[in-house]
């Protein structure tokens, strides 16, 4: 569904309504790729039109960032995680499910990565309360300490995707609602 970042794709016409997300894909994504700070993946339409994108980086999750009921089974040190640092959909495609499809792509990518490194959570720092509500609607859990820091436990997701791999079924989205 997505392709690796490609600077030859016209990013200047992309408009997701957020100036910060628009600026990032035009001005900074290429530099972050070169510096190995993050990786950006593009959803392209006809004629390689940029419809949406997401950016991943490494991070860790503090125990305080995890919901209390989840903490009981976890060690008492920062846990390995991947940060979904940006997720944006062009205004022409909003409210059509592209954001969920991009997130499903993130989950499949994390599952592949988990075979090479530990990933306990997918983390996101929502830019505002509306974004936090969106991520919660997809199964993310907010931190008791910071309601804009949300995490998605990967263990159940990876178990589901491993089962689908072994059964030959097509992959589901992995999104918990």
C-alpha positions as CSV (number, residue, x, y, z in Angstrom):
1,X,0.0,0.0,0.0
2,X,2.9,2.4,0.7
3,X,6.3,3.0,-0.9
4,X,9.5,4.2,0.7
5,X,10.0,7.9,0.7
6,X,10.9,9.1,-2.8
7,X,12.0,12.7,-3.2
8,X,11.0,12.7,-6.9
9,X,7.3,12.5,-5.8
10,X,5.7,16.0,-6.0
11,X,5.0,16.8,-2.3
12,X,4.2,20.5,-2.8
13,X,0.6,19.9,-3.8
14,X,0.0,17.8,-0.6
15,X,-2.5,19.5,1.8
16,X,-3.7,17.7,4.9
17,X,-5.0,21.0,6.5
18,X,-2.2,20.9,9.1
19,X,0.6,23.4,8.1
20,X,3.1,21.5,10.3
21,X,2.5,18.2,8.5
22,X,2.4,19.8,5.1
23,X,5.8,21.6,5.8
24,X,7.3,18.4,7.2
25,X,6.8,16.3,4.0
26,X,8.0,19.2,1.8
27,X,10.9,20.5,3.8
28,X,12.2,18.0,6.3
29,X,11.3,14.4,5.5
30,X,14.2,14.1,3.0
31,X,16.7,15.4,5.5
32,X,15.5,13.1,8.3
33,X,15.8,10.2,5.9
34,X,19.4,11.1,5.0
35,X,20.3,11.6,8.7
36,X,18.7,8.2,9.6
37,X,16.4,10.0,12.1
38,X,13.2,8.5,10.7
39,X,11.7,6.8,7.8
40,X,8.7,8.1,5.8
41,X,6.3,6.0,3.7
42,X,4.1,7.4,1.0
43,X,0.6,6.4,-0.2
44,X,0.4,7.3,-3.9
45,X,-2.5,7.7,-6.2
46,X,-2.7,7.9,-10.0
47,X,0.2,9.6,-11.6
48,X,2.2,9.3,-8.3
49,X,0.0,11.9,-6.5
50,X,0.8,12.0,-2.8
51,X,-2.4,10.9,-1.0
52,X,-1.0,10.4,2.5
53,X,2.1,9.5,4.4
54,X,3.4,8.3,7.8
55,X,6.8,8.6,9.5
56,X,8.3,6.2,12.0
57,X,11.2,6.6,14.4
58,X,12.6,4.6,17.3
59,X,11.7,5.6,20.9
60,X,11.1,4.0,24.3
61,X,8.0,4.0,26.5
62,X,8.2,4.7,30.2
63,X,6.2,2.6,32.5
64,X,4.2,5.8,33.4
65,X,3.1,6.1,29.8
66,X,1.3,2.7,29.9
67,X,-2.2,2.3,31.3
68,X,-2.2,1.0,34.9
69,X,-3.8,-2.4,34.1
70,X,-1.0,-3.0,31.5
71,X,1.8,-2.1,33.9
72,X,1.5,-5.2,36.1
73,X,3.0,-7.5,33.6
74,X,5.8,-5.3,32.4
75,X,9.4,-4.8,33.6
76,X,10.3,-1.6,35.5
77,X,12.5,0.0,32.8
78,X,11.9,1.9,29.6
79,X,10.4,-0.4,26.9
80,X,11.3,-0.5,23.2
81,X,8.8,1.1,21.0
82,X,8.4,2.7,17.6
83,X,7.1,6.2,17.4
84,X,4.5,7.1,14.8
85,X,5.7,10.6,14.6
86,X,3.5,11.7,11.7
87,X,0.4,10.4,10.0
88,X,-1.3,12.7,7.4
89,X,-3.9,12.3,4.7
90,X,-4.5,14.8,1.9
91,X,-7.8,16.7,2.3
92,X,-9.1,15.1,-0.9
93,X,-8.9,11.7,0.7
94,X,-10.0,12.5,4.3
95,X,-12.9,10.5,5.8
96,X,-12.5,7.7,3.3
97,X,-10.5,5.3,5.4
98,X,-7.0,6.1,4.1
99,X,-5.8,6.9,7.6
100,X,-6.9,3.5,8.9
101,X,-5.3,1.8,5.9
102,X,-2.1,3.7,6.6
103,X,-2.2,2.5,10.2
104,X,-2.8,-1.1,9.0
105,X,0.4,-0.7,6.9
106,X,2.2,0.6,10.0
107,X,1.1,-2.5,11.9
108,X,2.3,-4.9,9.1
109,X,5.6,-3.0,8.9
110,X,6.1,-3.3,12.7
111,X,5.3,-7.0,12.6
112,X,8.1,-7.5,10.0
113,X,10.5,-5.4,12.1
114,X,9.6,-7.3,15.2
115,X,11.4,-10.4,13.8
116,X,14.7,-8.4,14.1
117,X,14.2,-6.2,17.2
118,X,12.0,-5.9,20.2
119,X,8.9,-3.7,19.9
120,X,6.6,-3.6,22.9
121,X,4.5,-0.6,21.8
122,X,3.6,1.7,19.0
123,X,3.6,5.2,20.5
124,X,2.1,8.4,19.3
125,X,2.2,11.9,20.6
126,X,-1.1,13.4,19.5
127,X,-1.0,17.0,18.5
128,X,-4.2,17.9,20.2
129,X,-7.3,16.4,21.9
130,X,-9.1,15.7,18.6
131,X,-6.1,13.7,17.4
132,X,-6.0,11.8,20.7
133,X,-9.7,10.9,20.3
134,X,-9.0,9.6,16.8
135,X,-6.1,7.4,18.0
136,X,-8.2,6.1,21.0
137,X,-11.0,5.2,18.5
138,X,-8.4,2.9,16.9
139,X,-7.4,1.1,20.1
140,X,-4.6,3.3,21.4
141,X,-4.5,3.8,25.2
142,X,-3.7,7.1,26.7
143,X,-1.1,7.6,29.4
144,X,-2.1,8.3,32.9
145,X,0.6,11.0,33.0
146,X,0.1,12.6,29.6
147,X,-3.2,12.3,27.8
148,X,-1.6,13.2,24.5
149,X,0.9,10.4,24.7
150,X,-0.8,7.2,23.5
151,X,0.5,3.7,23.2
152,X,-0.7,0.6,21.4
153,X,0.6,-2.7,22.8
154,X,2.0,-4.8,20.1
155,X,2.0,-8.3,21.6
156,X,-1.7,-9.1,20.8
157,X,-1.3,-7.5,17.3
158,X,1.8,-9.6,16.5
159,X,0.1,-12.8,17.8
160,X,-2.9,-12.1,15.4
161,X,-0.6,-11.4,12.5
162,X,1.5,-14.5,13.2
163,X,-1.6,-16.6,13.2
164,X,-2.8,-15.1,9.9
165,X,0.7,-15.8,8.4
166,X,0.4,-19.4,9.4
167,X,-3.2,-19.9,8.3
168,X,-2.7,-18.2,4.9
169,X,-5.5,-15.8,5.5
170,X,-5.1,-12.3,4.2
171,X,-3.9,-9.8,6.8
172,X,-6.4,-7.9,8.8
173,X,-5.9,-4.3,9.8
174,X,-4.9,-5.1,13.3
175,X,-6.9,-2.2,14.5
176,X,-8.7,-2.8,17.8
177,X,-11.9,-0.9,18.3
